[in-house]
Amino acid sequence: MTNSPTPDPVRLARFREALLAAQYTADGCLDLLGPTAYAALARSETVPALRATRGGSPLETLVRLFLLQQPVPRAAAAAVLSVEECLTDGWLTEDGDRVRATVDVRPYANEVAGLPSADAWVVSDLGCAVGGAGGIGAGEGSGGVARRDLVLGVGGASTTLANLAVRRPVRSALDLGTGSGVQALHAARHAQHVTATDLNPRALRFARLTLALSGFENTGTAEGSLFEPVPNERFDLIVSNPPFVISPGSRFVYRDGGMAGDDLCRSIVRGAAAHLEPGGYCQLLANWQHVKGEDWHERLAGWVAGTGLDAWVVQRQVQDIAEYAELWLRDGGDHLGRGDDYRARYGEWLDAFETAGVEGVGFGWITLRASGATEPTVRIEEWPHPVEQPLGPHIEEWFARQDFLRSHDDAALLAARYVLVDEVVQEQVGAPGAEDPEHVILRHNRGMRRATKVDTVGAGFVGACDGSLAAGDIVDAIAHLLGEDRVVLRDRVPESLRMLTEQGFVAPVAP
């Protein structure tokens, strides 16, 4: 299909009702396929799911038709759907006495932190949700769509960003580079209105289908690059899973930014301030270059400098240039072609990196906030360790703690009261049988799951944080117990207290 389906709203409602009646939902598919076949789909392996859908039930028919993209007998489809309407509206095409799907319709659990999960569906090009590079190639072969214009479905990056986003009731949200509409789908549950933009007009058609099929009417779309479609608008939330791949050329709209190096992600960061309401958040996934002779922290700090925004940048992974090139050559299916062609394209990637002095590529997430602070907080760190998802609530709490720390000097910190945060445990490390531990570790089992080493004073302090005493009073008591000078200890503790608060081990109690 060169174009996505364009159904009548009334028939679209009937189509959605048919999917629900057959339990073609995320939970329904998991119950049908079982954990083994369901997990195999996440690895782009369809054989277990094909074996689990041989019974011909309505749900099995829909799974084979739209998720596994297999032809099914017309009579079997007619037992579930209005085949004539689906043919007219472009969901199906005829194949002898069978019918085939023209698009991938994937059941999706629309999850937003703090709200119950809701049934939704993501519409994308054939083969672009299941099947990997081979699936994408199949999409081109069966639909006649230029590969550069293909629209992908739900992937690891899109679910990562969905779990990172700050979810609170807001007036307006922007999904920048919406693709098939996954981020807009989540935002539509807690924003009064969502604008979805994309450079690819096919993507906007798919996004409209995703949102309409999932029952949302509080959305709109606009075509164009980056912030161009919304030049004078401001939003409470901006989310973007942009085409961040740093590649030589722009072969695929869905992944290649078309700008030199990491300029596309830098442009989003630099442009966000002009489009954020006071207190608003901008959150995106990004790649950035590790350039020879340049500290990557300074590179990212330069992106944020002068914007007036608070920023928290987390690098999750770094790949060397060969590993990075191989990843995206496989994504494009180049490894399936002729060996000479693959080697030549591989060489193009390495030539481009070497010319630019790039030694590696970092991947991670960036959260920006329009706090209005005179001196914005900018934290840039590497954190390759496991985190708890959804992380959005913890990200929002982190920025709230920055407000607290900014507004409290050392004396005010000591005058405040604190509580030890839930899920923080203490570990003592030392030789077996030793009277005292060599050091004490505080470990947080929520959010970023951080761990930090503390001394005797720090361990005693957090152990006494129950909200009943001011921090300074706790420090005075510890000084008395240890026989230390209370004034000296009061001068020493605020630095550690800022760290424990910033990293979420203790939380200030509202006055």
Salt bridges, closest charged atoms under 4 A:
GLU84 OE2 - ARG74 NH2 2.25
GLU85 OE2 - ARG14 NH2 2.76
ASP89 OD1 - ARG11 NH2 2.77
GLU94 OE2 - ARG74 NH1 2.56
ASP95 OD2 - ARG98 NH2 3.69
ASP95 OD2 - ARG100 NE 2.79
ASP125 OD2 - ARG202 NH1 2.79
GLU140 OE1 - ARG147 NE 3.81
ASP149 OD1 - ARG148 NE 3.77
ASP256 OD1 - ARG255 NE 3.01
ASP262 OD2 - ARG299 NE 2.89
ASP263 OD1 - ARG266 NE 3.60
GLU277 OE2 - ARG171 NH2 2.98
GLU294 OE1 - ARG299 NH1 2.95
ASP295 OD1 - HIS297 ND1 2.86
ASP310 OD2 - ARG369 NH2 3.12
ASP310 OD1 - ARG406 NH1 2.95
ASP331 OD2 - ARG255 NH1 2.91
ASP334 OD2 - ARG251 NH1 2.96
ASP334 OD1 - ARG345 NE 3.13
ASP340 OD1 - ARG343 NH2 2.55
GLU381 OE2 - ARG379 NE 3.13
GLU381 OE2 - ARG450 NH2 2.62
GLU388 OE1 - HIS394 NE2 3.07
GLU388 OE2 - ARG446 NE 2.82
GLU397 OE1 - HIS394 ND1 3.86
ASP403 OD1 - ARG369 NH2 2.61
ASP403 OD1 - ARG406 NH2 2.74
ASP410 OD1 - ARG498 NH2 3.68
GLU427 OE2 - ARG443 NE 2.78
ASP455 OD2 - ARG492 NH2 3.71
ASP476 OD1 - ARG486 NE 3.33
ASP476 OD1 - ARG490 NE 2.89
GLU484 OE1 - ARG492 NH1 3.74
GLU502 OE2 - ARG379 NH1 2.89
